[in-house]
């Protein structure tokens, strides 16, 4: 009966490791000695700064009907769409109609908006400007429903970003999430790697998502052996019991 004992022990080990547990896929867990989750330091939020090859869109509003028609703009902030986007050139400037090249690289959206408003007011005293980043997207690849997603709010965090994708799949490696973040022209991208399960990720340097970020979720090495649902788990138990019964009946028949 020694082979039978080995089989039962193997079956028990498989069943114990077959399902995903809260420890392996749960979010916002408290770091303890048992789970050995990392503890991340808090870091102040830094607004995104415009980079070379970003695209800018703006809306100009003025009571001067002549200038408004010349520039093809709307006098209402609530109507119409933004005009064409304008790429930030390698020298850090954008070129807009009726204006000299305006340097915006290294500025936040708010700073670039103030700079553009000041430039327009040199020719249109009552000019008001609303500026935004056109390429306000992040991308996801790996085990988290790959795609390109719009950053719909300031200070979007990693949980909100992944919620847009439908969350990380159970087979995704939450211990080693990576964010590939572009840096200034000529510099290598920054790669941030972190464990998303720990609650200390909140307000850490890994917490916020920026335009052009790429979130990569690798697949866990043991995902092949995992059962994603309780239905699958019950199916595994049922098939295992059926196999065990068959083996026992065969052994009993052989030793008659």
JOLINSUL-V884349 format. One record per pair of residues at least 24 apart in sequence whose ideal C-beta (glycine too) atoms are under 6 Angstrom apart, sorted by the first residue. I is the first residue (numbers start at 1). J is the second residue. D is the distance in Angstrom with one decimal. If there is no record, write none. Layout:
i=I j=J d=D
i=I j=J d=D
This chain:
i=11 j=240 d=5.5
i=18 j=227 d=4.8
i=18 j=236 d=5.8
i=19 j=227 d=5.5
i=19 j=233 d=5.3
i=20 j=170 d=4.9
i=20 j=226 d=5.7
i=25 j=170 d=5.9
i=28 j=199 d=4.3
i=29 j=197 d=5.2
i=31 j=198 d=5.5
i=37 j=198 d=4.1
i=38 j=195 d=5.3
i=38 j=198 d=5.7
i=39 j=200 d=4.9
i=40 j=200 d=4.5
i=40 j=201 d=5.8
i=40 j=204 d=3.8
i=42 j=203 d=4.7
i=43 j=204 d=5.7
i=43 j=205 d=4.2
i=47 j=108 d=4.4
i=48 j=210 d=5.0
i=48 j=211 d=5.9
i=49 j=106 d=5.5
i=49 j=108 d=5.8
i=50 j=104 d=5.1
i=50 j=105 d=5.6
i=50 j=107 d=5.5
i=50 j=112 d=5.9
i=52 j=88 d=5.4
i=52 j=90 d=5.5
i=52 j=105 d=5.8
i=52 j=185 d=4.5
i=54 j=88 d=4.8
i=54 j=135 d=5.8
i=55 j=85 d=4.1
i=55 j=87 d=5.4
i=55 j=134 d=3.9
i=55 j=135 d=4.9
i=56 j=86 d=5.0
i=56 j=94 d=5.6
i=57 j=82 d=4.1
i=57 j=85 d=5.0
i=57 j=132 d=5.5
i=57 j=134 d=4.7
i=58 j=129 d=5.7
i=58 j=131 d=4.4
i=59 j=130 d=4.6
i=60 j=129 d=5.7
i=61 j=128 d=4.6
i=62 j=124 d=5.1
i=62 j=126 d=5.5
i=62 j=127 d=5.1
i=63 j=126 d=5.5
i=64 j=124 d=5.9
i=67 j=124 d=5.3
i=85 j=134 d=4.2
i=109 j=133 d=5.9
i=136 j=211 d=5.0
i=138 j=209 d=5.3
i=138 j=213 d=4.3
i=139 j=214 d=4.7
i=140 j=165 d=5.1
i=140 j=215 d=4.7
i=141 j=216 d=5.4
i=142 j=216 d=5.1
i=142 j=217 d=3.7
i=142 j=218 d=5.8
i=143 j=169 d=4.3
i=143 j=171 d=5.3
i=143 j=172 d=3.6
i=143 j=217 d=4.8
i=143 j=219 d=5.0
i=144 j=168 d=4.6
i=144 j=172 d=5.7
i=144 j=217 d=4.2
i=155 j=208 d=5.9
i=156 j=209 d=4.9
i=157 j=207 d=5.2
i=157 j=208 d=5.7
i=161 j=209 d=4.6
i=168 j=217 d=5.4
i=170 j=228 d=4.9
i=171 j=219 d=5.3
i=171 j=220 d=6.0
i=171 j=223 d=3.7
i=172 j=217 d=4.4
i=173 j=218 d=4.6
i=173 j=220 d=4.6
i=178 j=216 d=4.4
i=179 j=213 d=5.5
i=179 j=215 d=5.6
i=180 j=214 d=4.2
i=181 j=213 d=5.4
i=182 j=212 d=5.0
